[in-house]
Amino acid sequence: MMQLDPAHRPSITEVMAHPWMLGPTPSQEEVHTEFLKRDLAVKSVMDEQRKQKEEEKKKRVVDRLKKTNRSGPDATLEAKFDESDDALFKPLKALDNYDRVYAHNTEFYSTYNPDMIEEALTESLFKQNDEVKDVKRCQNKYKVKFTMITKDQSGVANEVEMCVRILRVDDKKVCVEFMKLNGDQIRFHEHFAEFRDQVLKDMNDAIL
């Protein structure tokens, strides 16, 4: 049926005579049951993925609590390890507000503390010594600038200058926005996908 040359396509009569067309036709109830079964299977997989992300988040939060003294050296253990939602999400730097003027396909949303997101990003950047240069982190806002370096098949280096901002969506959610400052657009999207799907995979846990 998809042949480019019409002479090679089957006629309507031949199509209707095909065994697939002559096979049993499910009833409306059977179709409904089958789609309900598929829907439950998809939801089950999504629920399992959500649980895995929640477990990973708990682990990261515990690790951060162990490293961070929120209340000073003389605070009690309970004060140091305040695990309330407000305490865990409270940013240490200023968060600019997110303004979705138009659809942006190089951003994602997270319920993680913005400091944890920034730490994961910069830790990854510093590990890629030969592939990253000029890492600059803003001291009072969640903004990180850096240049990614890749080589093509001929060994020529290609640089993409990028900026990542973490913006406040609401009291429990932030937007992680990637912007290209200079360089090839295709390579920029490849770098963004790598950060979103690998480096910051578990932190990509919310929708707008």
C-alpha positions as CSV (number, residue, x, y, z in Angstrom):
1,M,0.0,0.0,0.0
2,M,3.0,2.3,0.6
3,Q,4.7,1.6,-2.7
4,L,5.8,4.8,-4.6
5,D,4.7,3.3,-7.9
6,P,0.8,3.0,-8.0
7,A,1.1,0.0,-10.3
8,H,2.7,-1.9,-7.4
9,R,0.1,-1.1,-4.9
10,P,-2.6,-3.6,-4.1
11,S,-6.2,-2.8,-5.2
12,I,-9.0,-2.2,-2.7
13,T,-10.3,-5.7,-3.5
14,E,-6.9,-7.3,-2.8
15,V,-6.6,-5.3,0.4
16,M,-10.0,-6.5,1.6
17,A,-9.1,-10.1,0.7
18,H,-5.9,-10.0,2.9
19,P,-6.0,-12.5,5.8
20,W,-5.5,-9.6,8.3
21,M,-8.7,-7.9,7.0
22,L,-10.5,-11.2,7.2
23,G,-9.5,-12.0,10.8
24,P,-11.7,-11.7,13.8
25,T,-12.9,-8.2,14.7
26,P,-13.0,-7.4,18.4
27,S,-16.1,-6.1,20.0
28,Q,-16.3,-2.6,21.5
29,E,-16.1,-4.2,25.0
30,E,-13.0,-6.2,24.0
31,V,-11.3,-3.0,22.6
32,H,-12.1,-1.1,25.8
33,T,-10.7,-4.0,28.0
34,E,-7.5,-4.2,25.9
35,F,-6.9,-0.4,26.1
36,L,-7.6,-0.4,29.8
37,K,-5.1,-3.2,30.3
38,R,-2.4,-1.2,28.3
39,D,-3.2,1.9,30.2
40,L,-2.7,0.1,33.5
41,A,0.6,-1.3,32.3
42,V,1.9,2.1,31.3
43,K,0.8,3.6,34.6
44,S,2.5,0.8,36.5
45,V,5.8,1.5,34.7
46,M,5.5,5.2,35.3
47,D,4.7,4.6,39.0
48,E,7.7,2.5,39.3
49,Q,9.9,5.1,37.7
50,R,8.4,7.7,40.0
51,K,9.2,5.6,43.1
52,Q,12.8,5.1,41.9
53,K,13.2,8.9,41.5
54,E,11.8,9.5,44.9
55,E,14.2,7.0,46.5
56,E,17.1,8.6,44.6
57,K,16.0,12.0,45.8
58,K,15.8,10.8,49.5
59,K,19.3,9.4,49.2
60,R,20.6,12.7,47.7
61,V,18.8,14.7,50.4
62,V,20.3,12.5,53.2
63,D,23.8,12.9,51.7
64,R,23.3,16.7,51.5
65,L,22.1,16.9,55.1
66,K,25.2,15.0,56.3
67,K,27.4,17.6,54.5
68,T,25.4,20.8,55.3
69,N,25.2,22.4,58.7
70,R,22.2,24.6,58.2
71,S,22.1,26.1,61.7
72,G,25.7,26.6,62.8
73,P,28.2,24.5,64.7
74,D,26.4,24.9,68.1
75,A,23.0,23.8,66.8
76,T,21.3,20.7,68.1
77,L,21.2,17.6,65.8
78,E,17.5,18.2,65.2
79,A,18.0,21.8,64.1
80,K,20.9,20.9,61.9
81,F,19.0,18.2,60.1
82,D,15.7,19.9,59.5
83,E,13.9,17.6,57.1
84,S,10.8,19.6,56.6
85,D,9.8,20.4,53.0
86,D,10.4,24.1,53.5
87,A,13.8,23.6,55.0
88,L,15.0,21.1,52.3
89,F,13.8,23.3,49.4
90,K,14.9,26.7,50.8
91,P,17.6,28.1,48.4
92,L,20.8,29.6,49.7
93,K,20.9,32.2,46.9
94,A,18.4,34.4,45.1
95,L,16.0,32.7,42.7
96,D,14.8,34.7,39.7
97,N,11.2,34.0,38.8
98,Y,10.4,31.8,35.8
99,D,8.4,33.6,33.1
100,R,7.3,31.3,30.3
101,V,6.8,33.8,27.5
102,Y,7.1,31.1,24.9
103,A,7.7,27.4,24.7
104,H,11.3,26.5,25.4
105,N,12.5,23.1,24.5
106,T,15.9,23.2,26.3
107,E,14.6,23.3,29.9
108,F,13.0,21.0,32.4
109,Y,11.4,21.2,35.8
110,S,12.4,19.9,39.2
111,T,11.3,19.6,42.8
112,Y,14.9,19.4,44.0
113,N,16.6,22.1,46.1
114,P,18.3,24.4,43.6
115,D,21.6,24.1,45.4
116,M,21.6,20.4,44.9
117,I,20.9,20.9,41.1
118,E,23.7,23.4,40.8
119,E,26.1,21.2,42.8
120,A,25.4,18.2,40.6
121,L,25.9,20.3,37.4
122,T,29.2,21.9,38.5
123,E,30.5,18.6,39.9
124,S,29.9,17.0,36.5
125,L,31.6,20.0,34.7
126,F,34.7,19.8,36.8
127,K,35.1,16.1,36.2
128,Q,35.1,16.7,32.4
129,N,38.5,18.5,32.4
130,D,39.3,18.0,28.7
131,E,35.7,18.7,27.5
132,V,34.8,21.8,29.5
133,K,36.5,25.2,30.0
134,D,35.7,28.6,31.5
135,V,33.3,27.4,34.2
136,K,31.9,30.5,35.9
137,R,29.3,30.2,38.7
138,C,27.4,33.3,39.8
139,Q,27.8,34.0,43.6
140,N,24.4,35.4,44.3
141,K,22.1,33.8,41.7
142,Y,21.7,30.3,40.2
143,K,23.6,30.9,36.9
144,V,26.5,28.8,35.6
145,K,28.3,29.6,32.3
146,F,30.7,27.2,30.6
147,T,32.1,26.1,27.3
148,M,31.7,22.5,26.0
149,I,34.5,21.2,23.7
150,T,34.0,18.3,21.3
151,K,36.1,17.1,18.3
152,D,34.8,16.0,15.0
153,Q,36.1,13.1,13.0
154,S,39.0,15.1,11.6
155,G,40.0,16.2,15.1
156,V,38.8,19.8,14.8
157,A,37.6,21.2,18.1
158,N,34.1,22.6,18.3
159,E,33.1,24.9,21.1
160,V,29.6,25.6,22.4
161,E,29.3,28.3,25.0
162,M,26.3,27.7,27.3
163,C,24.5,29.2,30.3
164,V,22.3,27.3,32.8
165,R,19.9,29.2,35.0
166,I,17.7,27.8,37.8
167,L,14.5,29.8,38.1
168,R,11.6,29.8,40.6
169,V,8.3,28.3,39.2
170,D,6.5,28.2,42.6
171,D,7.2,27.3,46.2
172,K,8.0,23.7,45.4
173,K,9.3,23.7,41.9
174,V,12.1,25.2,39.8
175,C,12.9,25.4,36.1
176,V,16.4,24.4,34.9
177,E,16.9,26.5,31.7
178,F,19.8,25.9,29.2
179,M,20.7,28.6,26.8
180,K,23.2,28.7,23.9
181,L,25.4,31.8,24.0
182,N,27.6,30.8,21.1
183,G,28.4,27.9,18.9
184,D,26.6,25.2,16.8
185,Q,22.9,24.8,17.5
186,I,22.8,21.0,16.9
187,R,25.8,20.4,19.2
188,F,24.1,22.6,21.8
189,H,21.0,20.4,21.8
190,E,23.1,17.3,22.0
191,H,24.8,18.7,25.1
192,F,21.5,19.7,26.6
193,A,20.1,16.2,26.1
194,E,23.2,14.7,27.8
195,F,22.8,16.9,30.9
196,R,19.0,16.3,31.1
197,D,19.0,12.6,30.5
198,Q,22.3,11.6,32.2
199,V,23.9,14.1,34.6
200,L,20.6,15.6,35.9
201,K,18.3,12.6,35.1
202,D,16.9,12.1,38.6
203,M,16.3,15.8,39.1
204,N,14.1,16.0,36.0
205,D,11.1,15.0,38.1
206,A,8.3,17.5,37.5
207,I,6.1,18.9,34.9
208,L,4.7,22.4,34.5
